[in-house]
Amino acid sequence: MKVLYIVKPGCKIHVHRDTIYLSCRDGEETVITPDYNQVIIASSRIGLTSKAIRRLASMGIDIVFLDPYGNPVARIYPPFINKTVATRVMQYRYIVVEERGLELAREIITCKLYNQAALLKYLAKIYREPVYRDIGYEVEAIADELNGIPVNELSEEKILAYESYGARQYWGVVASIVPGELGFNGRNPDSPDPFNMALNYGYGILYGVVEKSLLLVGLDPYLGFLHKFKSGKPSLTLDFIEMFRQVVVDKPLIMGSRSIVFELVAGKLSYETRKAIAKHVLDQLNQRIYHSRTKKKIEVSKIILYEAWELARAFRTGSVYNGFRVVF
């Protein structure tokens, strides 16, 4: 996945003689070619002409705008998405009419727990801490127990309780790895500590990739199965992203927590820090890892798209969706 990430203030995206350029005040210039998948604009001081927007859309390149905390605030993407109507009709039927949302929610959270467990066991090898492996097996046991609950006994509250219990074990280990001076005591999206803010920022980048994948396969990102339906809230994106946080964001930021310079300016991550976080996340999206469904190593960004296709296929055929479980 080729992404152009723009954080430097004063840059401008414009068209000259039918070629799109990113031009910056310091003289740096980049040609935006059709092999780019996405342009991420992470500064409020970036110029963008309407002609450049039209040209990017014609090339199938979408544009995502992030706020200083990494939250996507706007998106421009091409209007040509295949199989949208038929797929969305079956998505609505699957979730609203057949009421199979809890079945899907259980699978997503089970996979999230398995992926957290897999990362803990991987970290145990890297840091030579057997206790991380033991906690990984505890989180895996939580996932097994959730997976064994009959569908007719499931409830949103029960699924969230298992997710919360696993999270406490998982983030407790992460807190013991991250340097103490960062003040990270566990996952709290509203915490002012730089590592929680870095996670938020990384998840914002991942959010854009996940939403684009769902849109490309024709799904409605606003009709999910675990997060509450709410106008303007992309519930499906918020559900689907849970399986990929560990491999795309958590792993590179945990392992980079001693090398990234976490700098705050006026209570926000500095431009340089955001740039470093983005590099770690985007590099991970381009990393080739083993995908058990295809039985080969492929880029993480392609795995996300592949899994979106599988979810859409489950909706269209009424079959069971078996989620993504990472293998490190």
JOFENZI-V583645 format. One record per backbone hydrogen bond with DSSP energy under -1.0 kcal/mol. CO is the residue of the C=O (numbers start at 1). NH is the residue of the N-H. If there is no record, write none. Layout:
CO|NH ; CO|NH
This chain:
2|37 ; 2|38 ; 4|40 ; 6|42 ; 8|11 ; 11|47 ; 12|23 ; 13|49 ; 14|21 ; 16|19 ; 19|16 ; 20|32 ; 21|14 ; 22|30 ; 23|12 ; 24|27 ; 28|24 ; 30|22 ; 33|36 ; 37|62 ; 38|4 ; 39|64 ; 40|6 ; 41|66 ; 45|10 ; 47|13 ; 49|53 ; 50|54 ; 51|55 ; 52|56 ; 53|57 ; 54|58 ; 55|59 ; 56|61 ; 57|60 ; 62|39 ; 63|76 ; 64|41 ; 65|73 ; 65|74 ; 67|70 ; 71|67 ; 74|65 ; 76|63 ; 79|81 ; 83|87 ; 84|88 ; 85|89 ; 86|90 ; 87|91 ; 88|92 ; 89|93 ; 90|94 ; 91|95 ; 92|96 ; 92|97 ; 93|98 ; 94|100 ; 100|104 ; 101|105 ; 102|106 ; 103|107 ; 104|108 ; 105|109 ; 106|110 ; 107|111 ; 108|112 ; 109|113 ; 110|114 ; 111|115 ; 112|116 ; 113|117 ; 114|118 ; 115|119 ; 116|120 ; 117|121 ; 118|122 ; 119|123 ; 120|124 ; 121|125 ; 122|126 ; 123|127 ; 124|129 ; 129|132 ; 130|134 ; 131|135 ; 132|136 ; 133|137 ; 134|138 ; 135|139 ; 136|140 ; 137|141 ; 138|142 ; 139|143 ; 140|144 ; 141|145 ; 142|146 ; 143|147 ; 144|148 ; 146|149 ; 150|153 ; 151|154 ; 155|159 ; 156|160 ; 157|161 ; 158|162 ; 159|163 ; 160|164 ; 161|165 ; 162|166 ; 163|167 ; 164|168 ; 165|169 ; 166|170 ; 167|171 ; 168|172 ; 169|173 ; 170|174 ; 171|175 ; 174|177 ; 174|178 ; 179|182 ; 180|183 ; 188|191 ; 193|197 ; 194|198 ; 195|199 ; 196|200 ; 197|201 ; 198|202 ; 199|203 ; 200|204 ; 201|205 ; 202|206 ; 203|207 ; 204|208 ; 205|209 ; 206|210 ; 207|211 ; 208|212 ; 209|213 ; 210|214 ; 211|215 ; 212|216 ; 213|217 ; 214|219 ; 215|218 ; 220|223 ; 221|236 ; 221|237 ; 230|233 ; 233|235 ; 234|238 ; 235|239 ; 236|240 ; 237|241 ; 239|242 ; 240|243 ; 241|244 ; 244|248 ; 245|249 ; 245|250 ; 246|251 ; 249|253 ; 250|254 ; 251|255 ; 252|256 ; 254|257 ; 256|259 ; 256|260 ; 261|263 ; 263|270 ; 265|268 ; 268|265 ; 270|274 ; 271|275 ; 272|276 ; 273|277 ; 274|278 ; 275|279 ; 276|280 ; 277|281 ; 278|282 ; 279|283 ; 280|284 ; 281|285 ; 282|286 ; 285|301 ; 287|300 ; 289|298 ; 291|295 ; 291|296 ; 296|291 ; 298|289 ; 299|303 ; 300|304 ; 301|305 ; 302|306 ; 303|307 ; 304|308 ; 305|309 ; 306|310 ; 307|311 ; 308|312 ; 309|313 ; 310|314 ; 311|315 ; 312|316 ; 313|317 ; 314|318
